[in-house]
């Protein structure tokens, strides 16, 4: 499957661009931009062909689109997964990723990866399939692997620190939702849940709201979801939570260029936070 990229991007100037690749169960999306050139942002995506294994599809995609092998200034691989845990830096030693994941998660642990969280004394530890990790590590130029929650955490912490009410952030993607709660910049709660329908989402939000002692009149729910789902959730939740907003796009995103309106929020946050 051939993917179109901007005509102005080629091997001769790729070293000026920063590239991000987002891997999720539905396929792959990517973005890139030149930090010194306003409006240079571009975005593209490819849908997973389920007649193949994910790794076979990924290999074919890279083979058919050689720009993934360009010598970019930096390249980050954003991996979406509910298989993660937050570990205090004081207790996490070298090469203990798999041990923590085996203890906290059910199922076999694969390639363990760690990401420090800016502004926090903690690390996000997550795993990804060994074959996908090894293929990306071999095929891309010095990639950095990032869990999808990490770009959000520092931005949400900063936003919450500037506000007295508690904040709950709900990010819905695919068949999973992430819930993160803050009290004036202090992380209270972070977890991800699979869901099947709207009822599941409502249950998880209200359960976390109650568990974190949030006030239905004073505290704020910030939500990102596909448009129709977001509208439905806001309508139902308005009976229980009085203050709701969309998570929204920080103004910095609009300076990147066209395509930001189509890109997933986690990919955009990664561009800002790198």
MONOR-V879360 format. One record per pair of residues at least 6 apart in sequence whose C-alpha atoms are under 6 Angstrom apart, sorted by the first residue. I is the first residue (numbers start at 1). J is the second residue. Records with the same first field share a line. If there is no record, write none. Layout:
# MONOR-V879360
I: J  J
This chain:
# MONOR-V879360
11: 70
14: 71  72
15: 71  72  73
16: 34  73
17: 33  34  72  73
18: 32  33  72  73  74  75
19: 31  32  75
20: 30  31  75  76  77
21: 29  30  77  78
22: 28  29  30  77  78
23: 79
24: 80
26: 48
27: 46  47  48
28: 45  46
29: 44  45
30: 43  44
31: 42  43
32: 41  42
33: 40  41
34: 40
39: 256  257
40: 257
41: 256  257
42: 259
43: 259
69: 140
75: 143
76: 143  144  145
77: 145
78: 146  147  148
79: 147  148
80: 148
82: 192
83: 126
84: 125  126
85: 124  125
86: 123  124
87: 122  123
88: 122
89: 121  122
97: 112
98: 112
102: 109
110: 127  128  129  130
111: 127  128  130
112: 126  127
113: 125  126  127
114: 124  125
115: 123  124
116: 123
117: 123
118: 154
151: 269  270  273
157: 185
160: 184  185
161: 184  185
163: 184
164: 184
165: 219
166: 182  183  219
167: 181  182  220
168: 180  181  221
169: 179  180  222  223
170: 178  179  223
171: 177  178  224
172: 225
175: 194  195
176: 193  194  195
177: 192  193
178: 191  192
179: 190  191
180: 189  190
181: 188  189
182: 188
216: 241  242
217: 242
220: 243  244
221: 244
222: 244  245  246  247
223: 246  247
224: 246  247
